[in-house]
Amino acid sequence: MPFVPDSVETTIRDLLVDVLGVAPATVAAMTDDTPLFGALPELDSMAVAGLLTEMEDRLDIMIDDDDIDGELFESFGSLVAFAKAKVRE
């Protein structure tokens, strides 16, 4: 069954809670403009690898090294937009 893109945002929110241990209330309050890397202490360079691996597993996508840049984790919206684009590929 193909992944439903409308549920991508929910999956990303779940990942931030499950993988990074961010408080559910904090994640629930995130908007597209909420900064991530550098603003969330839980999201450090080591956590990025775990988050990307879980994104691949839960969204059934492949993330290439070339896909990863500084803008990917700039904000909640940029991470969700990236995930939605990968699901559509």
GURONU-992713 format. One record per residue (C-alpha): residue number from 1; residue in one letter; x, y, z. Coordinates in Angstrom, 3 decimals. Example, Ala and Ser with C-alpha at 12.3 -4.5 7.8 and 13.67 -1.06 7.14 Angstrom:
BEGIN
{1; A; {12.300; -4.500; 7.800}}
{2; S; {13.670; -1.060; 7.140}}
***
This chain:
BEGIN
{1; M; {0.000; 0.000; 0.000}}
{2; P; {1.522; 3.364; -0.972}}
{3; F; {2.199; 5.863; 1.769}}
{4; V; {-0.419; 8.603; 2.027}}
{5; P; {1.360; 11.985; 1.747}}
{6; D; {-1.176; 13.692; 4.036}}
{7; S; {0.098; 11.566; 6.885}}
{8; V; {3.748; 12.537; 6.280}}
{9; E; {3.547; 15.498; 8.658}}
{10; T; {2.103; 13.291; 11.392}}
{11; T; {4.877; 10.749; 10.847}}
{12; I; {7.551; 13.462; 11.100}}
{13; R; {5.996; 14.706; 14.332}}
{14; D; {5.989; 11.132; 15.683}}
{15; L; {9.645; 10.727; 14.697}}
{16; L; {10.685; 13.860; 16.568}}
{17; V; {9.033; 12.463; 19.693}}
{18; D; {10.080; 8.809; 19.281}}
{19; V; {13.619; 9.195; 17.925}}
{20; L; {14.758; 12.485; 19.448}}
{21; G; {12.725; 12.412; 22.634}}
{22; V; {11.288; 15.889; 22.088}}
{23; A; {8.293; 16.556; 24.331}}
{24; P; {5.002; 15.804; 22.547}}
{25; A; {3.618; 19.237; 23.463}}
{26; T; {6.672; 20.914; 21.912}}
{27; V; {6.277; 18.912; 18.711}}
{28; A; {2.518; 19.521; 18.558}}
{29; A; {3.141; 23.285; 18.694}}
{30; M; {5.602; 23.253; 15.767}}
{31; T; {4.696; 25.210; 12.648}}
{32; D; {6.378; 25.263; 9.245}}
{33; D; {8.615; 28.099; 10.450}}
{34; T; {9.787; 26.386; 13.650}}
{35; P; {13.589; 26.114; 13.480}}
{36; L; {15.074; 22.658; 14.059}}
{37; F; {18.850; 22.189; 13.695}}
{38; G; {20.584; 24.539; 16.101}}
{39; A; {17.331; 25.303; 17.918}}
{40; L; {16.478; 21.826; 19.221}}
{41; P; {19.198; 20.552; 21.564}}
{42; E; {17.997; 17.003; 20.860}}
{43; L; {18.792; 17.384; 17.142}}
{44; D; {22.557; 17.169; 16.941}}
{45; S; {24.731; 15.675; 14.222}}
{46; M; {24.519; 12.197; 15.779}}
{47; A; {20.718; 12.354; 15.999}}
{48; V; {20.414; 13.303; 12.322}}
{49; A; {21.543; 9.828; 11.199}}
{50; G; {18.994; 8.087; 13.409}}
{51; L; {16.232; 10.407; 12.291}}
{52; L; {17.017; 9.858; 8.602}}
{53; T; {17.097; 6.082; 9.058}}
{54; E; {13.718; 6.114; 10.772}}
{55; M; {12.299; 8.396; 8.072}}
{56; E; {13.365; 5.843; 5.457}}
{57; D; {11.794; 2.985; 7.414}}
{58; R; {8.507; 4.637; 8.342}}
{59; L; {7.905; 6.462; 5.068}}
{60; D; {9.285; 3.678; 2.862}}
{61; I; {11.665; 6.058; 1.073}}
{62; M; {15.341; 6.110; 0.151}}
{63; I; {17.429; 9.116; 1.191}}
{64; D; {20.670; 9.570; -0.725}}
{65; D; {23.688; 11.346; 0.720}}
{66; D; {23.211; 13.977; -2.007}}
{67; D; {19.740; 14.749; -0.602}}
{68; I; {21.129; 15.933; 2.722}}
{69; D; {22.087; 19.570; 3.092}}
{70; G; {21.837; 22.324; 5.662}}
{71; E; {18.402; 23.404; 4.509}}
{72; L; {16.853; 19.984; 5.156}}
{73; F; {16.792; 20.456; 8.943}}
{74; E; {16.459; 24.245; 8.868}}
{75; S; {12.801; 24.190; 9.902}}
{76; F; {9.958; 21.814; 10.576}}
{77; G; {8.385; 22.870; 7.288}}
{78; S; {11.524; 22.143; 5.266}}
{79; L; {11.797; 18.658; 6.780}}
{80; V; {8.130; 17.885; 6.061}}
{81; A; {8.394; 19.264; 2.498}}
{82; F; {11.462; 17.094; 1.858}}
{83; A; {9.705; 13.996; 3.191}}
{84; K; {6.571; 14.667; 1.113}}
{85; A; {8.678; 15.090; -2.025}}
{86; K; {10.491; 11.805; -1.377}}
{87; V; {7.211; 9.950; -0.796}}
{88; R; {5.922; 11.185; -4.178}}
{89; E; {9.047; 9.979; -6.065}}
***
